[in-house]
Amino acid sequence: MSPWVSAAIAAALGAGTVRARRRLHALPVLLPAGEPSAGPRRRLLAARGVAADEGVLAAARAHADREGLDVLELVPADLPAEEALGLLRLVDPAGYRQDRLAAGRGAGYAVLVGEDVLQRSGVDPDRSRDRVELLALTRRLKEYATASTDLAVAPGLSARAVPAGLSGRAAELRAQGLPPDLLSAAQLAGLALLAAAVLRDGRWGVAAAGLYWLQPALVLSAGGPLRPADLAKASAARPLRSLGAGLRTAAEARAPEPEQAGAPDRRAEYAAELAGGTDRFFEPRLGHCPWCGSARLSVRVRMPDLLQGKPGRFTLEECGACGHVFQNPRLTVEGLDFYYRDFYDGRGGEGAGTVFGRLGAHYRARAAMLAPYASPATWLDVGTGHGHFCDVAREVWPDTRFDGLDMGDGIQEAERRGWVATGYQGQFPELAGKLAGQYEAVSMYHYLEHTRDPFAELDAAAQVLVPGGHLLIELPDPQSRMARLMGPHWLPWFQPQHQHLIPAVNLRVALAERGFTVLAEQHGPAHQHNDFVGTVALTANRLAPDPHSPWADPALLRPARRAARQAVRAAALPCLAAAGLLDAVRTAVARRTDGGNAYRLLARKESR
């Protein structure tokens, strides 16, 4: 092994140690309470076996009152060393509260929750919960208090009442929305890499291994708010304990997951629906371009469903006259229902939420695009999903009322969370009459490409906006160079969901025909850094589809096929790391050259 590789490993471990130490000292600590709390009523939810005395409860309520918190995760001061390091890897206390899209993270022992949040989230405060359930609950509660959730060390709370590892590490990771198979593979690969560094490159290899070995002591030694009782043992035996933990987690991840309630019924439903094949999900093929009417069509790309792995093949054709790219043959309404099902809600809802939760910088940039031109009092986000954009956009426009519109049930959840003031469920063109002239801003971010008739959607936007109102649109750019380089594995093709991929010049003309003036156009700033990572992920999905999907071939559940899937996912890890680096370079180039895989338009509706 090259000394440079060993040195890089040592540097990464050193940086991680410094970061964890910094985060440790940023953890707030509960102070003894003075006067009884006069603030909103809050309830303490604790894992089974965990007891919090009146002193801890009073201190927690006083801290929540001072900081204006609706959710306060309580971290035991004697949290075991590896659990403490895991928490510090996941949470940056300095920015956790301010990050509206940060996943709810905690230690899983106790959490103080306001009555309003309990009511809106539908959480039963009297139900008994184990630690895994409390970890999952913390994630849910953060969604209902995105800017008023924090964590603090509770010196009077002990972790000893809950035996370590009682629930299984894989279950704990899943409760936090983390993939145990990938993380265990990464942990074991890292240990193997350290061993190779020691054997092949003594000096830097020993330095890297030493840093890893002593990391618990270096991070959690005297001076911080956490004082794990097992610190000496965790430091002394770390390599062996880490190896054992990685192997156990891998074994737990390979074991069949317990079937969720209704899972057998879902399999039967999908089997019955697919018994007749997929032909009925498609309309007859069009012989002309739906945008300009030209018959000069050619196949741009053909692919299966690389997102969910559902049966079917899809074709995107390109118009030789105007460059419009569209799905041909197009999905029927029944087909759209079939392929959207279990993607944004149901079985796939959690994964979709995780992806949307990583786009905070994009959401803020989208919202800020309007700043030089207007200060809207009312804003409708069309295709809002669960309302992630609306929640983050409040940081840019705190006085604006954000409403959302979407076809899925997630819009109702967005309203319960408070991410949108009002949620409208249904088709935009059908609801436009009801909403006519009510909004100063309308946004369609990665929405128009999903629709069956983009012209009808633009007409609806014109109807809903007041004169002088602004329309903001973001779309994948079918003219991106990466689209041809990656072929069917270019993520923005997003088949079978994307019906139309519209070149920017075509959209500008369509807006002008509807009385809009385009004020700004952005390409580089709209780029989403997923070209290479998306290609690796889609390829891994194609080679190793999820055997637990209710539409999956039952043969995928056989031990040999499951083992092959694990191997593919493990092999994808270094590829994803390399792809991430390539995407970072690609993003920097896209920003500098104002080119990328997406574009944004801002247009004003003129008075007529």
SVG drawing of the C-alpha trace seen along z (x, -y; Angstrom):
<svg xmlns="http://www.w3.org/2000/svg" viewBox="-63 -45 70 65">
<polyline fill="none" stroke="black" stroke-width="0.4" points="0.0,0.0 1.3,-3.5 2.4,-5.6 0.3,-8.4 -2.9,-6.2 -1.9,-5.4 -1.1,-9.1 -4.5,-10.1 -6.2,-7.5 -4.4,-9.0 -5.3,-12.5 -9.0,-11.6 -9.0,-9.9 -7.3,-12.9 -9.8,-15.3 -12.7,-13.1 -11.3,-13.1 -11.0,-16.9 -14.5,-17.3 -16.0,-14.9 -14.1,-16.7 -15.5,-20.1 -19.0,-18.7 -18.7,-17.3 -17.9,-20.6 -20.8,-22.2 -23.3,-20.0 -25.4,-22.1 -25.8,-20.8 -28.9,-21.1 -28.5,-23.4 -30.4,-23.0 -33.8,-24.5 -34.8,-27.6 -38.4,-28.5 -41.0,-26.0 -41.6,-26.1 -44.4,-28.5 -44.0,-27.7 -46.1,-25.4 -46.9,-22.0 -44.4,-19.3 -44.3,-15.6 -41.3,-13.4 -41.2,-10.2 -38.6,-7.7 -37.4,-4.3 -38.4,-1.3 -36.1,-1.1 -35.1,-4.7 -36.1,-6.8 -35.8,-10.6 -36.3,-12.2 -38.0,-15.5 -34.7,-17.3 -33.9,-16.2 -37.5,-16.9 -37.5,-20.4 -34.1,-21.2 -35.2,-20.0 -38.4,-22.1 -36.4,-25.1 -33.9,-24.7 -36.8,-24.2 -38.4,-27.4 -35.2,-29.5 -34.4,-28.2 -38.0,-28.1 -37.9,-24.4 -40.8,-22.1 -38.6,-19.0 -35.6,-18.4 -33.6,-15.2 -32.0,-14.3 -28.6,-12.6 -27.3,-10.7 -24.0,-11.9 -22.8,-8.3 -23.7,-7.4 -21.5,-4.4 -18.4,-5.5 -19.3,-4.0 -22.8,-5.3 -21.4,-8.8 -19.1,-8.7 -21.9,-7.5 -24.1,-10.4 -21.3,-12.9 -20.8,-11.6 -24.5,-12.1 -25.2,-15.4 -23.4,-18.8 -24.9,-20.5 -23.8,-23.9 -26.1,-23.8 -28.6,-21.0 -31.4,-23.3 -31.1,-25.8 -31.1,-23.0 -34.7,-22.6 -34.1,-19.5 -31.7,-17.8 -32.9,-14.3 -34.0,-14.0 -31.2,-12.3 -30.7,-11.4 -29.4,-8.8 -32.8,-7.1 -33.2,-7.3 -35.6,-10.2 -37.1,-13.2 -39.2,-16.1 -42.0,-17.0 -44.5,-19.9 -48.2,-19.1 -48.8,-20.9 -46.3,-18.7 -47.7,-15.5 -51.2,-16.5 -50.2,-17.4 -48.0,-14.3 -50.5,-11.9 -48.0,-10.5 -49.4,-8.7 -47.3,-10.0 -48.5,-7.2 -47.4,-4.3 -44.5,-2.2 -41.5,-2.3 -38.1,-0.6 -35.0,-2.4 -35.3,-1.6 -38.9,-3.0 -37.7,-6.1 -34.9,-6.6 -37.5,-6.4 -39.8,-8.7 -37.2,-11.4 -36.9,-11.4 -40.7,-11.9 -40.9,-14.6 -38.2,-16.7 -40.4,-16.9 -43.1,-18.7 -40.6,-21.1 -38.0,-21.7 -36.6,-24.9 -37.4,-24.2 -35.7,-20.8 -32.4,-20.4 -30.5,-18.1 -28.8,-18.5 -26.8,-16.4 -28.8,-15.5 -26.3,-14.8 -28.9,-13.2 -30.0,-10.7 -28.3,-7.3 -27.9,-5.0 -27.1,-2.0 -30.7,-1.1 -30.8,0.1 -28.3,2.9 -26.1,2.1 -26.9,3.9 -30.2,5.2 -32.1,4.3 -29.4,5.1 -27.4,2.5 -29.1,3.1 -32.5,2.3 -31.1,-0.9 -29.6,-2.0 -32.8,-1.3 -34.7,-3.3 -32.5,-6.3 -33.0,-5.8 -29.5,-4.4 -28.7,-1.3 -27.2,1.3 -25.8,3.4 -23.9,0.6 -22.6,-0.8 -21.5,2.6 -19.7,3.2 -18.1,-0.2 -17.0,0.5 -15.5,3.9 -13.8,2.5 -12.3,-0.3 -10.9,2.2 -9.4,4.3 -7.9,1.2 -6.3,0.2 -4.9,3.7 -3.4,3.6 -1.9,0.2 -0.1,1.6 1.2,4.6 2.2,2.9 3.3,-0.5 4.6,-0.5 5.0,-4.2 1.9,-5.8 -0.1,-2.6 0.7,-2.4 -0.2,-6.1 -3.6,-5.6 -4.3,-2.4 -3.2,-4.2 -5.5,-7.1 -8.4,-4.7 -7.5,-2.7 -7.3,-5.7 -10.1,-7.7 -12.6,-7.1 -10.1,-8.4 -9.0,-11.3 -12.5,-12.5 -14.2,-11.7 -11.5,-12.2 -11.9,-14.6 -13.2,-18.0 -16.3,-17.2 -19.9,-16.9 -20.1,-13.2 -18.3,-10.8 -18.8,-7.2 -18.3,-4.6 -16.9,-2.2 -14.3,-4.6 -11.2,-2.7 -12.6,0.6 -13.9,-0.9 -10.4,-2.4 -8.4,0.7 -10.4,3.2 -11.7,1.0 -10.4,2.9 -11.7,6.2 -15.0,4.7 -15.4,2.9 -14.8,6.0 -17.3,7.9 -19.9,5.2 -19.4,5.0 -19.8,8.7 -22.9,8.8 -24.5,5.9 -23.8,7.5 -25.4,10.7 -28.4,8.9 -28.7,7.0 -28.6,10.2 -31.3,11.8 -34.8,11.5 -36.5,8.4 -39.8,9.0 -42.7,8.5 -44.5,5.2 -48.2,5.3 -50.0,5.9 -46.9,6.9 -48.2,10.3 -51.3,8.5 -49.2,6.0 -47.3,8.8 -50.6,10.4 -52.0,7.2 -49.0,6.5 -48.9,10.1 -52.6,9.8 -52.0,6.5 -49.0,7.8 -50.6,11.1 -51.9,9.5 -48.6,7.9 -47.9,4.1 -49.2,3.4 -52.4,1.8 -50.2,-0.8 -49.2,-2.4 -51.1,-4.5 -50.6,-4.1 -47.3,-5.5 -47.6,-9.1 -46.3,-9.7 -45.7,-13.4 -44.1,-15.7 -46.6,-16.9 -44.8,-20.2 -44.5,-21.4 -46.3,-18.7 -43.3,-17.6 -43.1,-14.0 -39.3,-14.1 -38.9,-11.7 -36.0,-9.5 -35.3,-7.3 -33.2,-9.1 -33.0,-6.3 -34.7,-3.1 -34.5,-1.7 -36.3,0.4 -37.5,-1.0 -34.1,-1.7 -35.7,-3.5 -37.9,-0.9 -37.3,2.1 -41.0,2.5 -41.6,4.5 -41.8,2.5 -39.6,0.8 -39.8,-2.9 -38.8,-4.9 -37.9,-8.6 -38.0,-10.1 -36.6,-13.4 -38.1,-15.8 -35.7,-16.7 -37.5,-20.0 -37.7,-21.5 -35.5,-19.2 -38.4,-18.3 -37.8,-14.9 -40.9,-13.0 -42.0,-9.5 -43.4,-7.6 -45.5,-5.6 -46.8,-7.6 -48.1,-6.0 -51.9,-5.9 -53.4,-7.3 -53.5,-3.8 -49.9,-3.3 -48.9,-6.5 -50.7,-5.3 -48.9,-1.9 -45.4,-3.3 -45.8,-6.2 -47.2,-3.9 -44.8,-3.3 -42.3,-5.8 -43.1,-9.1 -45.3,-7.6 -46.0,-4.1 -43.0,-1.8 -40.7,-4.4 -41.8,-7.5 -38.9,-7.4 -36.3,-7.1 -37.8,-10.0 -38.0,-12.1 -34.3,-11.5 -33.3,-12.6 -35.5,-15.8 -34.0,-16.5 -30.5,-16.9 -31.4,-19.7 -31.6,-22.6 -29.0,-24.7 -31.0,-24.2 -34.2,-25.2 -32.7,-28.4 -31.1,-29.3 -34.5,-28.7 -36.2,-31.0 -33.5,-33.7 -33.8,-33.9 -36.9,-36.1 -35.3,-38.5 -34.1,-41.1 -37.5,-41.4 -40.3,-41.1 -41.3,-40.4 -44.3,-38.1 -46.9,-37.9 -48.4,-34.7 -46.6,-31.8 -48.0,-28.5 -45.5,-25.7 -47.0,-23.3 -45.8,-19.6 -44.6,-20.4 -44.7,-16.8 -44.3,-17.0 -43.4,-20.7 -39.7,-20.6 -39.1,-23.7 -41.8,-25.7 -40.3,-24.9 -36.8,-26.0 -37.9,-29.0 -39.2,-30.6 -35.6,-31.3 -35.5,-33.6 -39.1,-34.8 -40.1,-34.8 -43.2,-37.0 -44.5,-35.0 -47.5,-32.6 -46.5,-29.4 -49.2,-27.0 -48.6,-23.8 -50.4,-21.7 -49.7,-18.0 -51.5,-14.9 -50.2,-12.7 -51.4,-12.2 -48.1,-13.8 -49.6,-17.3 -52.0,-16.5 -49.0,-15.6 -47.2,-18.8 -50.1,-20.8 -50.1,-18.8 -46.4,-19.4 -46.9,-23.1 -44.6,-23.1 -47.4,-24.6 -50.1,-26.9 -52.7,-25.3 -52.3,-22.1 -54.4,-21.5 -54.6,-17.9 -55.5,-17.3 -54.5,-18.3 -53.3,-21.9 -55.4,-22.6 -58.5,-21.4 -57.9,-23.5 -56.8,-26.7 -60.2,-28.1 -60.7,-27.9 -57.3,-29.6 -57.5,-32.2 -55.7,-35.5 -54.7,-34.5 -50.9,-34.3 -48.0,-36.7 -45.6,-33.8 -46.0,-30.3 -43.2,-27.8 -42.9,-24.5 -39.6,-22.9 -39.0,-19.6 -42.7,-19.3 -43.5,-20.2 -41.5,-17.2 -43.9,-14.9 -47.1,-16.2 -49.1,-14.8 -49.8,-18.3 -47.2,-21.0 -49.2,-23.6 -52.2,-23.1 -50.0,-23.5 -48.6,-26.8 -52.1,-28.0 -53.1,-27.2 -50.1,-29.1 -51.1,-32.2 -54.7,-31.9 -53.6,-31.6 -51.1,-34.5 -52.0,-38.1 -50.9,-40.6 -47.3,-41.3 -46.9,-38.0 -43.9,-35.7 -43.6,-32.2 -40.5,-30.2 -39.7,-26.9 -36.8,-24.4 -36.4,-21.5 -33.8,-18.9 -32.0,-20.0 -32.2,-17.4 -29.4,-19.2 -26.9,-18.4 -23.8,-16.7 -24.0,-14.1 -27.3,-12.9 -25.6,-11.4 -22.6,-10.3 -24.5,-8.3 -27.2,-7.0 -30.1,-5.2 -28.2,-5.6 -28.5,-9.4 -30.6,-10.1 -32.6,-13.0 -34.2,-10.8 -36.1,-9.4 -38.1,-6.9 -41.0,-6.1 -42.0,-9.3 -40.7,-12.0 -43.1,-12.5 -41.6,-15.6 -38.0,-17.0 -38.2,-20.6 -35.3,-22.6 -35.0,-26.0 -35.7,-27.8 -39.0,-25.9 -40.1,-26.9 -39.2,-30.6 -41.4,-30.7 -44.3,-28.9 -44.2,-31.5 -44.1,-34.4 -47.2,-33.1 -49.0,-33.2 -48.1,-36.7 -45.0,-36.2 -41.7,-38.0 -38.6,-36.0 -36.5,-38.0 -33.8,-35.5 -32.4,-32.2 -29.9,-30.1 -28.1,-26.9 -25.0,-26.4 -26.7,-27.4 -29.5,-24.9 -27.1,-22.0 -27.7,-19.1 -24.5,-17.2 -25.8,-13.7 -24.6,-12.8 -22.0,-10.3 -23.5,-9.2 -26.8,-8.7 -25.3,-6.5 -23.6,-4.3 -26.8,-4.0 -29.0,-3.2 -26.5,-0.6 -26.4,1.0 -30.2,1.0 -30.3,2.7 -27.8,5.4 -29.1,5.9 -32.8,5.1 -34.5,5.0 -35.8,8.5 -38.2,7.1 -40.2,5.0 -43.8,6.4 -43.4,6.5 -40.1,8.3 -39.5,11.8 -39.6,14.1 -36.5,15.8 -34.5,12.8 -35.1,13.9 -33.1,17.0 -29.9,17.0 -27.6,17.1 -29.4,14.1 -29.4,12.2 -25.6,12.8 -25.1,11.6 -27.0,8.4 -24.9,7.8 -21.8,8.2 -23.0,5.7 -23.9,3.2 -20.5,3.6 -18.7,3.2 -20.7,0.0 -19.3,-1.7 -15.9,-2.7 -17.6,-3.5 -20.0,-5.8 -17.1,-7.5 -15.2,-8.0 -18.5,-9.2 -19.0,-11.7 -15.5,-13.2 -16.3,-13.4 -19.6,-15.1 -17.8,-17.7 -15.5,-18.5 -18.5,-18.4 -20.4,-20.8 -17.5,-23.2 -17.2,-23.2 -21.0,-23.6 -21.1,-26.6 -18.1,-28.3 -19.4,-27.6 -23.1,-28.1 -23.9,-24.7 -25.3,-21.6 -28.0,-19.1 -30.9,-21.5 -32.0,-25.1 -34.2,-27.6 -36.4,-30.3 -38.1,-33.3 -40.9,-35.0 -43.3,-37.8 -47.0,-37.8 -47.6,-41.0 -50.9,-42.9 -53.1,-42.6"/>
</svg>
